[in-house]
Amino acid sequence: MSRTLIALFCLTSIVSSAFAETPAEILATIKAEAANTAGFQGFSAARGETFFKAKHGGEWSCSSCHTDNPMNSGKHAKTEKVIKPMAPKANEERFTEPKKVAKWFKRNCNDVLDRECTAQEQGDVMSYLLAVGQPVAAAPAPVAKPVEAAPAAAHSSHKHSAH
């Protein structure tokens, strides 16, 4: 009986891990693919934001349907179907199923770019969307330089006396 339970638990774990991952795990998979590209130096949330909001030669950008603020729900430009927020901070289901991520990147990139996105583009956009809604790390306070004392004025100890 206990062997059956252990086997069932293991099988359940394997099946559920195949269908649900964290956004960080999916981003790591995309990074492994991008790392095989010459010149790859990592993903950039800033580049991802620019990509997300820009039109790439066609009439649509990612934000045409997903809005300029990925914390908000969007609406498909043609069908007007409501789209849940893209930022995982606002929609915890976002970027948790690898097959869905691949499907929607393929479909949406074809709509926006008229081609599939590169792994670099996918990683940049995902990095941006993962950063949206996250607290911004405070910049370190500037270190005040010690103020140097001004040179003391020369004091004359001589008294001039009139003779």
Rosetta blueprint (number, residue, H / E / L):
1 M L
2 S H
3 R H
4 T H
5 L H
6 I H
7 A H
8 L H
9 F H
10 C H
11 L H
12 T H
13 S H
14 I H
15 V H
16 S H
17 S H
18 A H
19 F H
20 A L
21 E L
22 T L
23 P H
24 A H
25 E H
26 I H
27 L H
28 A H
29 T H
30 I H
31 K H
32 A H
33 E H
34 A H
35 A L
36 N L
37 T L
38 A L
39 G L
40 F L
41 Q L
42 G L
43 F L
44 S L
45 A H
46 A H
47 R H
48 G H
49 E H
50 T H
51 F H
52 F H
53 K H
54 A L
55 K L
56 H L
57 G L
58 G L
59 E L
60 W L
61 S L
62 C H
63 S H
64 S H
65 C H
66 H H
67 T L
68 D L
69 N L
70 P L
71 M L
72 N L
73 S L
74 G E
75 K E
76 H L
77 A L
78 K L
79 T L
80 E L
81 K L
82 V E
83 I E
84 K L
85 P L
86 M L
87 A L
88 P L
89 K L
90 A L
91 N L
92 E L
93 E L
94 R L
95 F L
96 T L
97 E L
98 P H
99 K H
100 K H
101 V H
102 A H
103 K H
104 W H
105 F H
106 K H
107 R H
108 N H
109 C H
110 N H
111 D H
112 V H
113 L H
114 D L
115 R L
116 E L
117 C L
118 T L
119 A H
120 Q H
121 E H
122 Q H
123 G H
124 D H
125 V H
126 M H
127 S H
128 Y H
129 L H
130 L H
131 A H
132 V L
133 G L
134 Q L
135 P L
136 V L
137 A L
138 A L
139 A L
140 P L
141 A L
142 P L
143 V L
144 A L
145 K L
146 P L
147 V L
148 E L
149 A L
150 A L
151 P L
152 A L
153 A L
154 A L
155 H L
156 S L
157 S L
158 H L
159 K L
160 H L
161 S L
162 A L
163 H L
